[in-house]
Amino acid sequence: METGESEKAAREGPAFLFDLDGTLVDSVYQHVLAWREALEKAGIELSVWRIHRRIGMSGGLFVNALLRETGRPLGTEEAANIQRWHTEAYARMVTQIRPLPGAQELLAHLSKGGIPWAIATSGKMESAGIGLKILGVDPRKAVVVTRDQVRYAKPDPDLFLTAAERVGTKIGASIVVGDSVWDLLAARRARALGVALLSGGYGQSELERAGAYRVYEDPADLLRHLDEVGAASVCVRRSTKSTPP
């Protein structure tokens, strides 16, 4: 095969597009508590479970959705303050945040096998940078798409469409990995294959109803079952091709 044909085949091959919080980093519940602190600072009381159900949306959509449930009007300045207070509260919890089991090994395995991957998160870089640092991912070297870089966040498909474009792979050949129904709705709207993890706190049945092709416990479990999403064989083929005779 000619070089140009090889490059074209690589572009049309699979790529993994990961959510960050709850998918690669064990940080969902820290976000929940940070949002509760920010909302209470604004005089808004909401149950933790209601907050958890909205994690994965962009901050703006998140605030609007929660406050619609309370029926309280919210001005632009107050909404911005709530998002800022959340970011500050989350940053104070940095010592509690860890990579999820198998997350770093999964990314390393894909890189070794020549399979492109990207991270696409509804968080802005200010908060996403915390998880990326803990994960050991340098956004200057890896493809990372944050809320700051797209017009609409999840459940709209913009984050994943942009991530696929930046890794040079067709979205239809991409595998979106997330932990929330918002990730899977965005994957469906992007026309990508959605794979879900239980590590963000959602149940298997609701993730499947949202469109998950497969559901695994965490990144380590996905790594053990890459063959089920058609990636293990690709890793083997590409690793074999890159090995000198």
Backbone bond lengths (Angstrom), bond angles and torsions (degrees), N, CA, C in turn:
res aa  C-N    CA-C-N  psi(-1)  N-CA   C-N-CA  omega(-1)  CA-C   N-CA-C  phi
1 M - - - 1.474 - - 1.514 109.81 -
2 E 1.341 116.09 135.66 1.447 120.64 179.40 1.525 110.32 -69.25
3 T 1.368 115.42 158.83 1.463 120.21 -177.96 1.518 111.71 -56.56
4 G 1.333 117.07 -45.96 1.459 120.51 -179.61 1.515 112.05 -59.49
5 E 1.356 116.15 -40.28 1.457 120.33 178.95 1.519 110.76 -66.92
6 S 1.345 117.43 -37.64 1.462 121.13 178.41 1.516 110.52 -63.18
7 E 1.341 116.51 -43.45 1.456 120.22 -179.57 1.522 110.68 -64.72
8 K 1.352 115.79 -39.18 1.454 119.44 179.06 1.514 110.48 -64.58
9 A 1.363 116.78 -41.79 1.456 120.65 179.09 1.512 110.70 -62.64
10 A 1.333 116.56 -39.21 1.459 120.22 179.71 1.517 110.15 -64.35
11 R 1.334 116.47 -40.13 1.465 119.60 -179.25 1.520 111.45 -66.01
12 E 1.342 116.04 -30.35 1.455 119.61 -178.07 1.521 111.93 -89.35
13 G 1.330 117.45 -5.19 1.451 121.67 179.52 1.514 111.67 -77.67
14 P 1.337 117.53 177.74 1.464 120.64 -176.63 1.521 112.86 -70.68
15 A 1.310 114.63 151.25 1.461 122.27 171.68 1.519 106.85 -138.92
16 F 1.315 116.47 149.13 1.462 121.37 178.37 1.522 109.12 -103.13
17 L 1.315 115.78 128.24 1.463 122.29 178.34 1.526 107.29 -116.42
18 F 1.323 116.22 108.06 1.457 121.56 -172.63 1.522 112.51 -99.58
19 D 1.322 115.63 140.21 1.453 120.98 160.69 1.533 106.07 -71.33
20 L 1.325 117.38 169.77 1.469 120.56 -177.99 1.526 112.27 -106.67
21 D 1.324 117.48 -68.93 1.467 121.83 -175.04 1.522 111.11 -70.81
22 G 1.334 116.55 122.99 1.450 121.37 -179.51 1.510 113.56 85.59
23 T 1.323 116.79 -10.39 1.465 122.02 179.63 1.521 110.97 -109.37
24 L 1.312 116.45 -48.22 1.463 121.89 177.20 1.526 112.10 -113.56
25 V 1.311 116.51 -25.87 1.465 121.86 -176.79 1.530 109.34 -124.84
26 D 1.332 116.12 135.99 1.466 122.25 -178.81 1.524 109.00 -82.73
27 S 1.321 116.23 79.68 1.465 120.92 -170.61 1.523 114.00 -137.07
28 V 1.324 117.82 3.71 1.462 120.05 -176.00 1.523 111.78 -60.94
29 Y 1.321 116.42 -45.95 1.463 118.55 -174.14 1.522 111.69 -74.90
30 Q 1.318 117.01 -24.99 1.464 119.39 171.63 1.534 109.86 -66.26
31 H 1.330 115.97 -39.63 1.468 119.66 175.84 1.530 110.72 -63.28
32 V 1.324 116.46 -41.51 1.464 120.39 179.52 1.527 110.67 -58.83
33 L 1.329 116.20 -48.57 1.464 120.35 -178.93 1.523 111.66 -66.86
34 A 1.326 116.49 -35.51 1.467 119.88 178.20 1.525 110.70 -66.27
35 W 1.331 116.65 -40.45 1.463 119.86 177.22 1.526 110.74 -65.71
36 R 1.338 116.80 -40.01 1.464 118.57 179.48 1.524 110.61 -62.21
37 E 1.339 115.91 -42.87 1.461 119.70 178.56 1.527 110.88 -61.01
38 A 1.320 116.45 -43.49 1.467 120.43 -179.14 1.523 111.45 -65.23
39 L 1.325 116.52 -42.27 1.461 120.48 -179.64 1.524 111.36 -67.20
40 E 1.333 116.38 -41.42 1.466 119.46 178.94 1.520 111.22 -65.06
41 K 1.322 116.10 -32.97 1.463 119.98 176.95 1.524 110.66 -63.41
42 A 1.325 115.40 -28.89 1.467 120.75 178.10 1.526 111.80 -89.79
43 G 1.338 116.01 4.18 1.457 119.98 179.51 1.509 114.33 81.08
44 I 1.334 116.77 22.54 1.463 121.84 -178.32 1.521 108.78 -114.37
45 E 1.322 116.93 121.58 1.460 121.46 179.82 1.525 109.82 -106.34
46 L 1.323 115.07 123.65 1.462 121.16 177.54 1.520 108.69 -136.56
47 S 1.312 116.83 144.19 1.459 120.79 177.62 1.524 110.02 -65.09
48 V 1.328 115.04 147.53 1.460 120.64 -178.74 1.527 111.32 -58.46
49 W 1.328 117.38 -38.22 1.464 118.96 -176.68 1.527 111.56 -64.82
50 R 1.339 116.79 -33.25 1.463 119.51 177.85 1.530 110.86 -67.31
51 I 1.313 115.52 -38.17 1.466 119.70 178.18 1.521 110.14 -65.68
52 H 1.332 115.86 -44.23 1.470 120.14 -178.07 1.523 111.86 -58.83
53 R 1.325 116.87 -37.17 1.454 120.32 -176.87 1.522 112.87 -64.96
54 R 1.318 117.44 -16.65 1.462 121.12 -177.64 1.526 113.06 -104.84
55 I 1.333 117.16 -4.91 1.462 119.26 179.57 1.530 109.17 -63.08
56 G 1.312 116.14 134.06 1.463 121.26 -177.48 1.513 111.71 115.79
57 M 1.337 116.05 -21.57 1.463 120.30 172.49 1.522 109.49 -77.60
58 S 1.316 116.00 166.34 1.462 118.98 170.79 1.522 108.58 -67.07
59 G 1.336 116.52 157.38 1.454 120.39 -178.58 1.514 112.98 -57.25
60 G 1.342 116.63 -40.70 1.454 120.51 -179.31 1.517 112.42 -65.02
61 L 1.339 117.21 -47.77 1.457 121.14 177.43 1.517 110.74 -62.81
62 F 1.333 114.82 -39.31 1.463 121.47 -179.41 1.526 110.56 -58.10
63 V 1.329 116.08 -52.21 1.467 120.83 -178.70 1.526 110.55 -62.14
64 N 1.321 117.45 -44.73 1.467 120.71 -179.40 1.525 111.70 -62.11
65 A 1.343 116.39 -41.59 1.464 120.42 -178.45 1.523 111.48 -66.57
66 L 1.319 116.44 -44.06 1.460 119.51 -179.25 1.523 111.77 -66.83
67 L 1.309 116.13 -41.24 1.455 119.00 -177.17 1.522 111.88 -74.78
68 R 1.322 116.97 -22.08 1.461 119.56 172.74 1.533 109.74 -64.38
69 E 1.340 115.32 -33.78 1.458 119.68 178.48 1.527 111.56 -68.89
70 T 1.318 117.32 -30.95 1.464 120.64 -178.93 1.520 112.05 -87.43
71 G 1.333 117.14 -19.04 1.450 120.83 -178.34 1.514 113.90 74.69
72 R 1.314 116.24 14.16 1.469 119.53 -178.55 1.532 110.25 -92.28
73 P 1.332 117.91 130.29 1.474 119.87 174.87 1.522 110.32 -70.24
74 L 1.325 115.70 147.22 1.464 120.02 -176.09 1.521 109.21 -138.13
75 G 1.316 116.11 126.20 1.451 120.35 178.18 1.518 111.82 -80.18
76 T 1.320 115.91 164.85 1.465 121.35 -178.71 1.520 111.72 -60.19
77 E 1.325 116.78 -43.28 1.466 120.55 -178.33 1.524 111.29 -65.86
78 E 1.322 117.14 -41.82 1.465 119.94 -179.85 1.525 111.02 -67.03
79 A 1.335 117.19 -38.97 1.467 120.72 177.30 1.523 110.62 -61.83
80 A 1.332 116.39 -41.37 1.466 120.54 178.31 1.522 110.57 -65.33
81 N 1.330 117.20 -38.03 1.463 120.87 178.21 1.526 111.18 -63.53
82 I 1.329 116.49 -42.48 1.466 120.52 179.93 1.521 110.44 -61.30
83 Q 1.330 116.77 -43.50 1.465 119.57 178.69 1.525 110.89 -64.71
84 R 1.320 117.34 -38.56 1.468 120.58 178.84 1.524 110.78 -67.18
85 W 1.320 117.31 -42.33 1.461 120.44 178.97 1.529 110.85 -63.72
86 H 1.335 115.95 -36.37 1.468 118.96 176.33 1.523 110.98 -62.07
87 T 1.316 116.57 -46.94 1.466 120.82 -179.82 1.521 110.99 -59.44
88 E 1.315 117.08 -42.20 1.464 121.42 179.99 1.527 111.21 -66.75
89 A 1.326 117.07 -42.63 1.465 120.84 179.77 1.524 110.95 -66.15
90 Y 1.328 116.45 -40.65 1.468 120.53 179.59 1.521 110.81 -64.11
91 A 1.317 117.14 -39.72 1.468 120.91 -179.86 1.526 111.43 -62.35
92 R 1.328 117.36 -30.36 1.465 120.47 179.16 1.521 112.46 -73.01
93 M 1.318 117.48 -14.09 1.461 121.83 -178.18 1.521 112.77 -98.03
94 V 1.312 117.03 12.30 1.462 121.53 -172.27 1.524 112.63 -56.56
95 T 1.333 118.46 -33.22 1.468 120.60 -177.79 1.526 112.12 -70.38
96 Q 1.331 117.59 -13.83 1.464 121.10 -179.10 1.529 112.75 -91.72
97 I 1.326 117.22 -8.40 1.462 121.63 -171.16 1.526 110.79 -95.25
98 R 1.322 115.81 136.51 1.463 122.05 -179.07 1.532 110.06 -135.90
99 P 1.335 117.17 157.13 1.467 118.69 169.30 1.526 108.85 -64.98
100 L 1.299 117.65 144.82 1.457 120.46 175.32 1.528 109.84 -70.94
101 P 1.335 118.08 152.97 1.465 120.87 -179.37 1.524 111.97 -52.76
102 G 1.324 115.77 126.88 1.454 121.53 176.52 1.516 115.72 82.58
103 A 1.333 118.20 -2.67 1.469 119.86 -175.91 1.522 111.76 -63.52
104 Q 1.314 116.86 -50.62 1.464 120.09 -178.56 1.519 111.18 -66.81
105 E 1.335 116.22 -37.58 1.466 120.18 178.82 1.529 111.24 -66.58
106 L 1.324 117.01 -37.74 1.468 120.86 178.96 1.523 111.16 -63.71
107 L 1.320 116.94 -46.78 1.464 120.37 179.41 1.526 110.93 -63.05
108 A 1.340 116.04 -40.76 1.468 120.12 179.32 1.527 110.86 -64.87
109 H 1.330 116.54 -39.32 1.462 121.08 -179.88 1.529 110.92 -64.50
110 L 1.317 116.45 -43.45 1.465 119.93 178.90 1.526 110.96 -64.50
111 S 1.323 115.92 -42.81 1.470 119.79 179.42 1.519 110.68 -61.95
112 K 1.326 116.45 -43.43 1.465 120.74 -179.93 1.526 111.07 -63.60
113 G 1.333 116.21 -34.88 1.458 120.49 -179.54 1.518 113.70 -83.70
114 G 1.333 116.77 -0.45 1.458 119.97 178.37 1.513 114.50 77.77
115 I 1.329 117.03 16.97 1.461 120.47 178.18 1.522 109.00 -93.30
116 P 1.325 118.28 121.03 1.470 120.05 -178.37 1.520 111.38 -68.26
117 W 1.317 115.16 149.68 1.461 120.50 176.06 1.523 109.35 -145.47
118 A 1.307 114.38 158.78 1.463 121.00 178.87 1.516 108.53 -146.69
119 I 1.317 115.74 162.39 1.459 122.09 174.98 1.522 107.62 -115.68
120 A 1.331 116.23 129.80 1.467 121.72 -179.14 1.525 108.33 -129.73
121 T 1.312 116.91 110.27 1.460 121.46 -173.86 1.521 112.57 -123.75
122 S 1.328 115.55 145.81 1.464 120.84 177.57 1.519 112.20 -74.63
123 G 1.328 117.00 -10.26 1.454 120.20 177.50 1.520 111.58 -78.63
124 K 1.317 115.58 154.20 1.456 119.86 173.23 1.521 108.92 -78.31
125 M 1.326 117.06 162.58 1.454 120.65 -175.43 1.527 111.80 -59.56
126 E 1.321 116.95 -29.51 1.461 120.63 -178.70 1.524 111.82 -57.51
127 S 1.331 117.18 -41.84 1.464 120.18 178.27 1.524 111.74 -93.49
128 A 1.331 117.80 -35.07 1.461 120.84 179.71 1.520 111.43 -63.25
129 G 1.334 116.41 -31.51 1.459 120.38 -179.23 1.511 112.99 -58.63
130 I 1.330 117.10 -29.58 1.468 120.98 178.66 1.523 109.87 -63.72
131 G 1.335 116.55 -50.80 1.453 120.50 179.81 1.517 112.79 -65.65
132 L 1.323 116.78 -38.53 1.467 120.41 179.29 1.520 110.99 -62.14
133 K 1.321 116.62 -42.23 1.461 120.58 179.88 1.518 110.85 -64.17
134 I 1.321 116.86 -43.36 1.461 121.21 178.94 1.524 110.57 -64.72
135 L 1.316 116.32 -35.46 1.464 121.57 179.32 1.520 111.99 -75.12
136 G 1.326 116.71 -20.13 1.457 120.78 -178.05 1.514 112.96 85.02
137 V 1.333 117.19 25.86 1.467 122.22 -179.99 1.520 109.21 -105.78
138 D 1.316 116.14 123.87 1.462 122.08 178.74 1.527 108.50 -93.65
139 P 1.335 118.72 112.49 1.469 120.19 -178.04 1.521 114.00 -64.54
140 R 1.337 116.91 -11.38 1.463 119.33 175.96 1.523 111.30 -80.83
141 K 1.340 116.28 -17.80 1.461 120.82 -178.33 1.529 112.51 -111.87
142 A 1.321 116.90 -34.55 1.461 121.28 179.32 1.528 109.55 -97.26
143 V 1.319 115.95 160.64 1.462 120.40 176.32 1.525 108.57 -81.80
144 V 1.312 116.12 114.22 1.466 122.92 178.77 1.526 107.96 -130.02
145 V 1.320 115.93 124.60 1.463 120.98 178.71 1.527 108.05 -115.48
146 T 1.327 116.94 123.81 1.459 121.97 -179.00 1.526 110.63 -115.92
147 R 1.317 114.69 174.32 1.473 120.87 -178.48 1.525 112.05 -57.91
148 D 1.328 116.15 -30.20 1.463 120.59 -178.52 1.528 113.00 -63.39
149 Q 1.340 116.78 -20.51 1.464 120.99 -168.99 1.527 114.55 -102.39
150 V 1.327 117.67 -2.45 1.462 120.20 -178.12 1.525 110.25 -130.58
151 R 1.315 115.29 163.60 1.469 119.42 -179.28 1.524 111.29 -76.41
152 Y 1.342 115.78 -44.14 1.461 120.30 -178.23 1.526 109.78 -126.17
153 A 1.321 116.04 142.89 1.467 121.02 177.99 1.531 109.58 -100.00
154 K 1.318 116.79 -176.51 1.462 121.71 -179.92 1.538 109.57 -60.21
155 P 1.338 115.67 141.02 1.463 128.78 16.01 1.529 115.86 -87.91
156 D 1.322 118.85 7.99 1.465 119.71 171.86 1.528 109.46 -70.39
157 P 1.311 118.81 156.34 1.464 121.77 -172.11 1.521 115.76 -85.59
158 D 1.336 118.18 -1.28 1.467 121.34 -170.19 1.525 114.18 -52.70
159 L 1.335 116.94 -43.44 1.471 120.11 -177.37 1.520 111.42 -60.43
160 F 1.330 116.56 -46.09 1.462 119.90 -177.77 1.531 111.78 -74.04
161 L 1.313 117.48 -35.81 1.465 120.01 176.31 1.526 110.80 -62.59
162 T 1.320 116.00 -42.51 1.469 120.55 178.82 1.517 110.89 -66.32
163 A 1.336 116.97 -41.00 1.464 120.81 179.77 1.526 111.00 -62.92
164 A 1.334 117.10 -44.05 1.463 120.38 178.97 1.522 111.02 -62.31
165 E 1.313 115.97 -41.95 1.465 120.22 178.70 1.527 111.01 -61.71
166 R 1.322 116.46 -40.92 1.464 119.94 -176.48 1.523 113.31 -73.19
167 V 1.334 117.84 -27.61 1.466 118.64 174.89 1.522 111.11 -87.85
168 G 1.332 117.06 -5.90 1.453 120.88 175.61 1.506 114.48 79.58
169 T 1.339 117.07 30.12 1.456 121.39 -179.27 1.520 110.25 -123.46
170 K 1.310 116.64 143.84 1.458 120.27 176.85 1.525 109.79 -64.21
171 I 1.323 116.70 139.71 1.460 120.29 -178.16 1.527 111.30 -62.04
172 G 1.324 117.36 -31.85 1.454 120.44 179.36 1.515 113.56 -68.20
173 A 1.325 116.95 -17.71 1.461 121.62 177.50 1.524 111.32 -100.09
174 S 1.324 116.71 8.02 1.462 121.06 -175.50 1.520 111.69 -96.88
175 I 1.317 115.21 151.83 1.460 122.96 176.93 1.520 107.49 -115.16
176 V 1.318 116.28 112.88 1.464 121.28 178.25 1.521 108.38 -88.21
177 V 1.323 116.56 127.54 1.464 121.79 179.10 1.524 108.36 -116.09
178 G 1.330 116.44 119.87 1.456 120.40 -179.47 1.511 111.53 -146.90
179 D 1.328 115.71 174.96 1.462 120.77 -177.02 1.519 113.10 -117.65
180 S 1.334 117.91 -3.35 1.463 120.28 -175.30 1.521 111.28 -125.46
181 V 1.332 115.20 163.07 1.465 118.90 177.18 1.521 110.65 -64.71
182 W 1.337 117.49 -26.53 1.466 121.15 179.86 1.527 110.68 -67.62
183 D 1.338 116.61 -36.81 1.465 120.37 175.62 1.524 110.41 -62.57
184 L 1.327 115.64 -44.20 1.458 120.07 -175.62 1.524 112.15 -72.63
185 L 1.314 117.23 -35.59 1.463 119.65 174.49 1.525 110.59 -63.66
186 A 1.326 115.95 -41.00 1.468 120.00 177.67 1.522 110.67 -64.90
187 A 1.336 117.01 -38.89 1.464 120.77 178.24 1.524 110.64 -62.72
188 R 1.330 116.65 -43.51 1.467 120.35 179.48 1.521 111.17 -63.24
189 R 1.319 116.38 -42.26 1.464 119.98 -179.73 1.524 111.55 -67.85
190 A 1.334 115.80 -27.32 1.465 120.09 177.21 1.522 111.69 -84.11
191 R 1.339 116.53 -11.70 1.473 123.39 -176.45 1.516 111.54 66.94
192 A 1.325 115.08 40.47 1.461 121.68 174.97 1.524 108.67 -109.49
193 L 1.329 116.23 162.30 1.462 121.29 176.04 1.525 108.80 -76.33
194 G 1.324 117.14 127.46 1.461 120.92 -179.22 1.517 112.01 -101.54
195 V 1.317 116.19 128.72 1.465 123.30 175.52 1.521 107.29 -122.49
196 A 1.330 116.91 135.12 1.464 120.36 -173.79 1.523 112.17 -115.39
197 L 1.328 114.52 153.41 1.462 122.82 174.16 1.525 108.68 -120.26
198 L 1.333 115.92 147.16 1.458 121.56 179.63 1.520 112.63 -84.69
199 S 1.313 116.86 -2.32 1.465 122.06 -171.66 1.521 114.52 -72.93
200 G 1.343 117.70 -2.52 1.457 120.27 177.24 1.514 113.43 -102.17
201 G 1.349 116.67 -4.65 1.455 119.85 175.28 1.513 116.07 104.79
202 Y 1.323 118.84 -4.75 1.462 120.97 175.73 1.526 109.55 -81.61
203 G 1.340 116.16 154.11 1.451 120.95 178.77 1.515 112.37 -84.18
204 Q 1.332 115.90 158.33 1.461 120.56 -176.83 1.528 112.09 -62.10
205 S 1.326 117.30 -43.29 1.468 119.58 -175.23 1.525 111.86 -64.28
206 E 1.336 117.89 -41.28 1.467 118.49 -179.14 1.523 111.45 -72.33
207 L 1.325 117.72 -29.74 1.458 120.22 175.41 1.525 110.49 -68.45
208 E 1.328 115.99 -38.98 1.463 119.77 177.16 1.528 110.84 -67.15
209 R 1.320 117.23 -38.99 1.474 119.93 177.90 1.525 111.44 -65.02
210 A 1.327 115.68 -29.38 1.468 119.84 179.18 1.523 112.01 -79.00
211 G 1.345 116.70 -7.12 1.460 119.27 174.59 1.507 116.82 119.17
212 A 1.337 118.55 10.00 1.467 120.19 -178.86 1.527 111.13 -67.04
213 Y 1.319 116.23 128.73 1.465 121.80 176.09 1.520 110.41 -73.68
214 R 1.319 116.45 -40.41 1.460 123.94 175.21 1.526 108.26 -139.95
215 V 1.336 116.09 152.98 1.460 121.73 176.60 1.519 108.45 -127.45
216 Y 1.331 116.35 127.79 1.465 122.03 179.44 1.525 109.59 -123.29
217 E 1.330 115.70 164.76 1.459 119.75 -176.75 1.524 112.24 -68.19
218 D 1.317 116.01 -48.29 1.466 121.74 -173.56 1.526 108.47 -162.09
219 P 1.338 119.30 -178.56 1.468 119.99 -179.46 1.526 113.55 -58.54
220 A 1.330 117.21 -34.73 1.469 119.92 179.32 1.526 110.50 -62.95
221 D 1.318 116.75 -40.71 1.463 121.43 178.96 1.528 110.54 -67.10
222 L 1.315 117.42 -40.30 1.465 120.72 176.18 1.523 110.69 -62.49
223 L 1.313 117.08 -41.74 1.463 121.04 179.77 1.524 111.04 -59.26
224 R 1.329 116.31 -37.87 1.472 120.28 179.57 1.527 112.35 -71.96
225 H 1.320 117.01 -17.40 1.463 120.15 -175.02 1.529 112.70 -123.56
226 L 1.314 117.02 29.48 1.465 119.81 -179.26 1.524 112.53 -58.64
227 D 1.341 115.96 -27.68 1.458 118.99 179.83 1.531 111.78 -62.82
228 E 1.337 116.87 -26.54 1.463 120.32 -178.11 1.527 112.59 -72.43
229 V 1.316 116.69 -18.28 1.471 119.83 176.60 1.525 110.99 -110.76
230 G 1.340 115.73 13.70 1.456 120.86 173.40 1.504 115.47 76.17
231 A 1.337 117.74 21.21 1.465 119.70 -176.51 1.518 113.48 -103.56
232 A 1.315 118.19 -28.84 1.466 120.17 -175.40 1.521 111.52 -61.05
233 S 1.343 116.76 -43.32 1.463 120.10 -178.22 1.520 111.22 -65.59
234 V 1.333 116.29 -34.41 1.462 120.06 178.58 1.514 109.96 -66.07
235 C 1.345 116.43 -41.97 1.471 120.83 177.55 1.519 110.33 -58.12
236 V 1.333 115.55 -44.75 1.462 119.95 -178.41 1.518 110.57 -63.97
237 R 1.343 117.32 -46.62 1.464 120.75 -178.24 1.519 111.21 -61.44
238 R 1.323 117.02 -44.48 1.456 119.91 -176.50 1.519 111.25 -71.63
239 S 1.342 117.21 -35.99 1.458 120.07 177.66 1.523 110.08 -65.31
240 T 1.344 116.51 -38.23 1.460 120.86 179.47 1.517 110.91 -65.88
241 K 1.342 116.65 -41.41 1.462 120.53 -179.75 1.516 111.89 -65.50
242 S 1.339 116.35 -31.75 1.461 119.50 -176.55 1.516 112.67 -83.90
243 T 1.351 117.03 -8.71 1.461 120.35 -179.91 1.523 109.90 -83.31
244 P 1.333 118.82 123.14 1.467 120.76 -178.89 1.516 111.16 -67.35
245 P 1.326 118.33 147.64 1.470 121.61 -179.03 1.516 110.94 -67.94
